[in-house]
Amino acid sequence: MPATVDIFIPCFVDQLYPATAMNMVKVLERVSVQVNYNPNQTCCGQPAYNAGYHPQSRAVADKFLQDFAAPPAAAAQNTLPRYIVSPSASCVGMVRNSYNELFAGTPEHGACQKVQARTYELTEFLVDVLGITTIPGARLVGKYTYHDSCSALRECGIRAAPRQLLDAVSGLERLEMAETTTCCGFGGTFAVKFEAISVAMAQQKVEHALETGADYLVSTDVSCLMHLEAYIKKEKLPLKCLHIADVLASGW
């Protein structure tokens, strides 16, 4: 029986990078996953949470729990878990970690735990849950370097899965950059409040990427890539940013 997922599309992906969301669907369906989309979904609550507005964040997070509650029919039939999959480790990290604080000691705590247990970032779902390390037909000619986003690495423990999938893409060669685990400088409102520091961090990250001679800078998080791409375009540098879903959906 094929796995079934409810996809969570983060606010900024929905508004700024819709093609990445569609590519995630394309990849999931390529490996015979049944994909569902709830059009009522909105935000995980991370922007408000990171800005210190926890009551407001909890209200948004409560809606997330309702939007992604497993259908009663699925539980009654004792089928495979109804997974929640997102193209953003940042949002997945919010659900897995920050929701513990928001819902501790509340009547919603049990529902929160059930949702947390079903929530995965795209690459860890493919590799760690489904055991898939190759997307059939994926092809992109060139060299890439990989950026470990803070959320993916530190909040979700994701490091090997993206590289396994990318290394299996036909025509693609990996070149690891120096300090790949160092923050890119985005950090949401950090980039606004501390612009000079944020830009300097982006500059350092991009310089390390360029030193490898890579054609592409790839990551699991478009928030990081959006930040780095802005610096790259401003400086007119020869480097293209791609979300991993866009890479895996290439060539077929």
Disulfide bonds with the S-S distance in Angstrom:
none
